[in-house]
Amino acid sequence: MGIRNWLILGIIICLLTGCSSKVGFKTVNTTEEDGKQAEAILEDDPRIKNAVLLIHDDRLIAGLRVNTFDRFRKRTIAKEVGDQFKELYPGMDITVSADSKVFLETNKLIEQQNKDNYTKKMKKLSKLVKEET
């Protein structure tokens, strides 16, 4: 194989690895509630590609990324998942959104690991979701 073929192969590999930035399923639970059930709901749904879930005090916020062909039904998927969460956690304020902004902001909040700001930021994200609908 010549240097030209190696260069082309290297570029293709770099492009493929750059496109596979997958967050996966992240869950942070700072309460005594069982977060495994919520995590199982997200992982078992074949329409959901990635999800971040934050449970803090009396609030639950979930940001979803759906598969490519399900993106036209993002709101419906988020509503169905939200209804399942409401059955599991009846006393909590639940916010579920398939909007990329909510997904990214929730992921950023989890990565900062500053539990003092969780309540304030979660309220802000909940307001953002309610304004959009």
N, C-alpha and C positions, 0 to 999 in steps of 0.2 A: 504494500500500500504506500502510495506516495504521500508527500507532505500535504499536498492539496486535499487528498481524501481525509487525512487525519484532521485537518483544519475544519473541513465541512462537518465531520462527525462530532468534533468538539463543540462547534456552534450549535448543532442540533441538540446535543445533550444539555447544553446550558439553557437553551430555550425551553426544553421540556421540563427541566427542574425548576425553572423560574415560574412556570405556569402552574405548578402544583403546590402553591402556598396554601396548605390546608390547616385550619385551626383545629378542626376536629370537634369534639364535644367537651367543653369545659364546664365544670360545675363548682361553685363556691357556696358553701352553706355555713353561715355563722350562727344558726339557730339550732334548737334541739329537734326540729322537724326532720323527718326522713327524706333526704334529697334523692335517694336511690330510685324511688318510684318515678319521680319527675324525669330523672336522667334516662330511665328505661323507656319512658314514653317517647322521648326525643330520639333515642337510638333505634327504637323499633319502627319508627315511621319511615317508610322507604322514600318519601318525598323530600325529607330533610337531609341536606348534605352536611352542614355544619351548624352548631348551636352553642351559645354561651348562656349559662343560667346562673343567676345570682339570687340567693335567698338570704335576706337580712331583716332582722326584727320582724315586722308584720308585712313585709313586702317581698314579692317575687317578680323578677324581671327576666325575660328571656328574649334573646335576639336570635333569629333564625336565618339561615341561608338555605334556600330550596334548590332542588335540581333544576337544570336548565329548562326542561320542558314543562315544569310546574310553575314557572315564574309568573304566568298569567293568572294563577290562582293563589297568589301569595297571601292576600287578605283572608281568603277562605281557610287556608291551611293554618294561619296564625289564630283565627277565631276558633277552629276546631281544637287546636292544641290548648288554647286558653280555657276552653270549656272543660277539657280533661283535667287541667290543673285546678280549676275551681271546684271540681268534684273531690279532688285529693286534699286540697287545702282550703276549706270553706271560710276560714276567718282571715285570710290574707288578702291584701291588695295586689292583684295579679295584673301584670302587663306583659303581653306577648306581641312581638312584632317581627315581620319578615323584612323590614326596611333595613337597608345596609347601614344607615347612620346609627340606628339603635344597636345593631350587631357590633359595629366597630367601637362605639362609645362604651358599651357594656364590657367588651373585651378589654378595652383600655383601662376601665375602672377595676377590673379583676386583676390585671397585671400590675397596677400601682400598689395594690395590697394596703391601702390606707383605709382602714375600717371606719375611721372617724368621718370620712366624707361620703360613705356609702349612702346614708339616708338622704342627704342633700342632693347628691347626684341622681339617685334613683327617682326622687320626686321630680327632678328636672326632666329626666328621660320619659317618665310617665306623662307629664304635661305635653311633651313633644309628640308623643304617640297620639294623645287625645286630640291635639290640634290638627293633626293630619287627617283624621277621619271625619 
